Amino acid sequence: MVASKGLGCYFIKTQVVTPNKITIEPDFVDEFFEYKVLKLLPTKVKKTTLRNQVIRFGSSVPYKDNIQSNFIPEIFTQFGNFFTFDSVTINEYMPGQCIDWHIDKKDGGHEVIIISLLSAAQLDFRKDKEKISFTVPRYSLTRFSEEIRDEWEHYTKAESRRVSIVFRNSKC
């Protein structure tokens, strides 16, 4: 295992790669990064089964709602060395809240990249009658592309408070 540190972020070169074009990198970030991201979230709790709050930075493609700024906060720019993105979405889930089955819009780029904070989560995928599930640990980076990104729906439900950060590149 090789680790390097950057702006409160540890990048661990250990990966779990599946044949379905899903990569999970545990311990991609640390508690300092988590703390800085949580400071970006307003404090509010909604009584809903869907995500508690969604805030977006950068490009409005493919999602135009909840844009806080056209500029991406500096805490995220360090990741430009690892992947290309032009928008960042922060999703907050309270226990029992979920994001329903969906396929991300195609104009959000060829890959979905997610950092998980506060707690681990189960990420479920389905296509026709087939279903697969993965545990994404706290501080991990998950990437999915190709068939699993374009043809499989995905879903997650929070068992405890969870924040996910989704990076998209609408220019590819």
RAZIFEN-V142289 format. One record per helix or strand. SS is the DSSP state (H for helix, E for strand). FROM is the first residue (numbers start at 1). TO is the last residue. If there is no record, write none. Layout:
ss:SS from:FROM to:TO
ss:SS from:FROM to:TO
//
This chain:
ss:E from:3 to:6
ss:E from:9 to:12
ss:E from:16 to:17
ss:E from:22 to:25
ss:H from:31 to:38
ss:E from:50 to:50
ss:E from:53 to:58
ss:E from:67 to:69
ss:H from:74 to:81
ss:E from:87 to:93
ss:E from:98 to:102
ss:H from:106 to:108
ss:E from:111 to:117
ss:E from:121 to:127
ss:E from:130 to:136
ss:E from:141 to:145
ss:H from:146 to:150
ss:E from:153 to:157
ss:E from:162 to:168
//
